[in-house]
Amino acid sequence: MTTTSSLNPSVPPRAPAAAYDDLLARVLPQARGQRVWTPSDGPMPSLFVSHGAPFTLDDPQWLDDLFDWARSMPKPRAVVVVSAHWEQAPAAISGAAAGVPLHYDFSGFHPRYKTLPYATPDATDLARRLTGLLGPTPVHEFADRGLDHGAFIPLMAMYPAADVPVVQLSMPGLDPGALLDLGTRLRPLREEGVLVLGSGFMTHSFAVFRRPELAAATAAFDAWAVDALARGDADALADYRTKAPGAAIAHPTADHFVPLLLTVGAADDPGSAVSAIDRMVMGNSTRSVQLA
């Protein structure tokens, strides 16, 4: 994958993740001092984030957008994240102990990306709560599995102080209805100050890299999704394969879209979606949304 600076040969290449280094240098005091959620704030929102590969850490605007978005709400007591990159049935959870090593589930990038840490606090209480919500089926904890890049990359920008407990929950499958149901089961966590986060990509086309004219299809899909979200039409979103224009190009596989259904399922008002990020990057929509 090409870094932002290398798209323009007149711009000298920067070190891998230099934009992330800059973010940390600028915002860590603010991140540490962010006000923590209290019950008087009401339920935390549910979020869908387009997470990007490691090149997100080279894009200063993307990083700033994610950080500013997190700053617009109270710091959650904990985060439950469902990423496009972990499908496991029945639903399972990542290691909840403090500082479980990250799951660097990518290749072909500069080695530095696999040395960047994101050591979050102990999340045992959240893991126990999740196990209760998802019962009676036993929920297996993969104690040695840390957060994958669909989880840790956006969180590195949103909560760069790494001071929020995080548990990753697997997708039990790629059926949109199953993800809606899973989101509904997680909804009570929002009233406890837990952020429910679906992490995918509003459009996820590699073909558009080779054929830029296909960006018309990803843009059409993005516009359709915005309309369906505004109407709170969960049925249309679940049936995106037949109802959305450009679906075969925008999402040749379901894994990066169905986390949006988790976010919708966890919301009290499916029609409350507000776009926090709505940029196109390399022909794909990075649209990220917040629901109440």
TORTOR-633184 format. One record per residue (C-alpha): x, y, z. Coordinates in steps of 0.25 Angstrom, whole numbers, plus 5000, padded with zeros to 4 digits. Layout:
<setis>
XYZ...
</setis>
This chain:
<setis>
500050005000500550144996500750245007500150385006501450455004501950354993500650384984501350514980502850494976503150644979502850624994504050555001503650425008503450425023503750315033502650215034501550255044502150395045500850465045500450375057501750415064501350565062499950535067500550475080501450595082500350695081499150625088499550535099499250635110497850655105497650515103498050475117497150595123495950565115494650555124494250415127492750375125491750385136490350335137489850475136490350475121489350375117489750255108490950255100490750255085491050135076492050165065492450105052493850145048494550125034495850085040496850075029498149995028499450045035499450155025498450225033499650255043500250335031499050425029499050545038497650585034497050445037497750435050497250575054495850545050495850415059496450485071495450605070494250515068494650445081494850575088493450615084492850515094493250475108494350375110493750235111493950145123494250035113494149995098493549875092494049865077493649775066494649775055494449725040495749645043495249545053494149445049493949335060492749255063492249245073492549395077493849395085494649505092496149555091497049545103496549635114497849645123498649775123499649795111499349665103500249685091499549735078499149645067499849695055499049635044499649705032500849685023501549765012501749885021502949945027503449865039503249985048501749975048501849845055502649905066501650015070501049985084499650005089499649945103498249965108497849945123497249815129495849795123495449665132494149735137493749765123494049625118493149575130492049665126492149625112492049475115490849495123490149575112490449475101490049345109489649245111490649195100491949195106492849305101494349265099495449365103496649355094497549405105498749415095498049485084498249635085497449745077497549735062497849855053496349875051496249905066497649965070497850065058496650145060496750145075498250185074497650315069496350325077496950295090498450315088498750305103498350155103497650175116496350115113496049965115495749895102495149765098495049715084493849625081493849535069492849535058492049405059491849405044491649505032490149505032489649645034488449595042489349525052490149655053488949735056488549635066489849645073489849795073488449785080489049695091490149795093489249915094489149915110490649935111490450075105489650115118490850075126491850165119492350065109492650105095492150005085492950015072492849945059494049955051494049925036494050015023492950085017493450035004494549935002494949924988496349884983495949884969495750034969497350054972497549994958496350054951496050194957494750204948494150104958494150214968492750244963492250114968492850134982492250274982490850224978490950114989491350225000490250314996489250194997489750165010489550305015488150305011487850175017488450215030487650345030486350265028486850165039486550055029487249945035486549845026487149915014488549915020488449765023487949745009489049835003489549724993488249734985487849884988489149964988489650014975491149974973491049874984491949764976493049864974492949944987492849814995493349684988493349625002492449655013493449665025493649815024492249855023491449765033492149835045491249955041490049865045490549835059490649985061489250005056488749895065489349955077488650085075487450135081487050215069487450145056487150275048488050365057489350345049490250465048491550455039492750485047493750465035493250465020494550465012494850385000496250325001496850254989495550234983494850184995493950245005494450265019493150305024493050275039491750295047491150315061489750275065488950305078
</setis>
